[in-house]
Amino acid sequence: MTEVTAGATALGRPLEDLIACPSCDALYVARMPETGGRAVCDRCHTVLIAPKRRAGLRIIALTVAVLILVISAVFFPFLEIHRLGLGNRASIIDTATAFSSGPMAILGLATLFMIVIVPLIRMILILYVLTPVVFDRPPWPQARRFFRWSQDLKPWAMAEIFAIGCAVALVKVADLAQIGFGPAFWMFSALVVIVLFNDNYLCTWSVWKSLETPRD
């Protein structure tokens, strides 16, 4: 994979020709690398532009997979715990609604919002933005605004963080009770891998340029 810098220092250039590093705010003249290459920040080495061949179709497929996994995980058991002949199973909804009053109720609703609602909204927004672009159609109304929202929601979509946190917690309680993993646990485990691939394929700069380019 070829790795190049983003471009020369941006002095006196039009704003549409510039790109800012999201990590260190360094400003560059944007220069599209070859397919499979990367444009990186000279200062902090953050990847700024990384176009990939047929990335659009892959992103749509992975996004649909994330939607299916998140929706399905809500309706299946997440964990089963057995100890001394007693057992219990819990789903994502059971976990979020376990506390019905007080500060813990707010925490439960926040958990449900960040591991289910936000990922669903973000995936729907990405599908809305990318579907016409991938099939070489004019962007749908408000596509630029919706794509900006999808990027703003990214730090709050924590389904994969929830899955990793549960795995760490289970290691600590494994000696206290017999633990069984429900279908929802494996769905969230697959979700972690799919989200990583999806974010790797998604080149935000390429999407912005596609939304700016007029199509017949």
N, C-alpha and C positions, 0 to 999 in steps of 0.2 A: 504494500500500500504506500503510495507516494504521499509524503508529508511536506507541505509548503507553508510559508507564512501568509498572513492575510493580505498583505500589500504594503505599500509605502505609507509613510506618515501622512495623515489626512489634513492638509493645510490648503484652504481656499478651494475645496472641492464641494460640489453639490451634496446635499444631505442624502439624497437617494443613492449616491455612490459610496456611502460610508457604512461601516459596521463597527459596533462597540462591543468590546469583550464584556460578557455578563459577570465575570469574576473580578477583574481589576479595572474596568472602565477605560482601557486603552482604546484609542480610536484608529481605525485603519481604512484604507481604500479597499473595498470589497473586490476580490478577484476569484472567480469561479475556478476551482481546481478541476483536474480531469476526474471523470467518474471513477470512484474507488479511492481517490486521493482525499486529503484533508487540508484545510486552511486552519492554522493554529496561531494563537497569540504568542508573539515574541517574548512577552514579559512573564506570563504565568503558564503558558503552554495549554490553555484551555482550547478545546476544539470549537471553532467558530462556524465552519462550513464543511459538511461531509456528505456530498451527493453520492447516492448509490443507485446502481442499475435496477430498475423495476421496484424501487422502494415503495412507491405509492400503493401498488396492489398488495404488497406484503404488509404494509401498515394497516390497510383496510381489513385484511384477513385476521391479523393479530388483534385489532381493535374489536372486531366482532367476537372473537374468541374470549376476550376479556369481558365483554358484555354478558355473554352466555355464562361464563364461570361465576361472575359476581351475582347475577340474578339467581342462578341455580344454588349457589352456596347458602343463600338466605333460607331456603326451604329444606335443607338437609341438616342432620345432626353434625355438629362440629367436633365434640368430644364426648366420650363415655368414661365415667370414673366408677370403679368398683372397689369396695373395701369392706371386709368382714361381712360378706353376704349382702351388702347394700350397694345399690348402684344408681346412677343418675346420668342422663344425657342432656346436652344443651346445644342449642343452635345459636347462630349469630343474633337472631331476634331475642331469644331467651336471655342472652348475655346483656344485651342493651337494655332490656326491660326488667332486669332482675331487681332494680331499685326503682320504686315508684314515687319516692318523695325525698326531699332534702337535696343537698349538694350532689350526692351520688347519682340522682336521677338526671341531673344536668350532664354529668360525666358520661353516663350511659348513652344519652341522646347524642352527645358529641362524638362518642366512639362510633355509633351507628352512622352518623353523618359522614365521618371521614373515611370509613372503610367500605361503605356501600354507596351512599348517595353521591358524594363528590366523584368517586371513580366512574360511576354511571354517567353523570352529567358530562364529565370530561371526555369520555369515549364517544358519547353522542355528538358533542360539539366537533370532535375531530372527524367523525364520519361525515357530518354535515359539510365541513369545510373541504375535505379531501376528495369526496366522491366525484363532484363535477370536474375537479382539477385532473384527477387520474384519467378520466375518460374524455379529456380534452374538450370540456364544455365550459361556458362562462361560469364564473363563481356565482353561487346562490346569494340572495340578498343578505347583507350583514355578515358575510363570510369573514371579513377582516376583523370585525369586532368579536365574533364568536371564537376565532382562533386566538385572539389576545386573551379572551376569558379562559380558554383551555390552558394556556400557558400560565396564567395567574393562579389557576386552581391546582396546578401540578404539585406544589409543595404540600397541599392539603389533602391530596389523594394518598391515603396511607394504608391501603389494603395489604400491600406487601410488607410494610412495617409491622402491621398487626400479626401477620403470619409468622414473621421472624421472632417477634416478641413472645408469641405463644410457644414456639419451639424452645426458646431459652427457658421459659417458665416451666415447661413440662419436664425438662431435664432435672430441675431442682426438686420436683414433687414426685418423680418416678419411683422413688424408694418408699413413699408413704402410701401409695395406692396403685391399683392396677388401672392403667390408662389405655383406652381404645380410641383410635382415630376414626372419626366419621368421614363420610364422603366430602363434607364441606372443608375439612382440613386439607385433604389432598387437592381439592379445587383451588384453595388459596395457595398451596405450595406450587401448583402449576402456574398460578397467576403471577407469582414472583418472577419466574423465568420468562414468561411471556411479556410482562411489562418491561423487563430489562432489554429484551430484543426489540420491542416496539420503540422504546426511547432511543435505542441505538440506530434504528433505521430512520427515525424522524429527524430530518434536517430542517430546522425552523427557518433558516435564511432562505432555503430553496422554496419553502411553502409561501413565505412572504412575497418572494419574487414572482411566483406563479399567480398569486392573487393580484399583483400589480399589473401583470401583463394582460392586455386586452385580447379577448378571443372572439372569433367570428361566430 
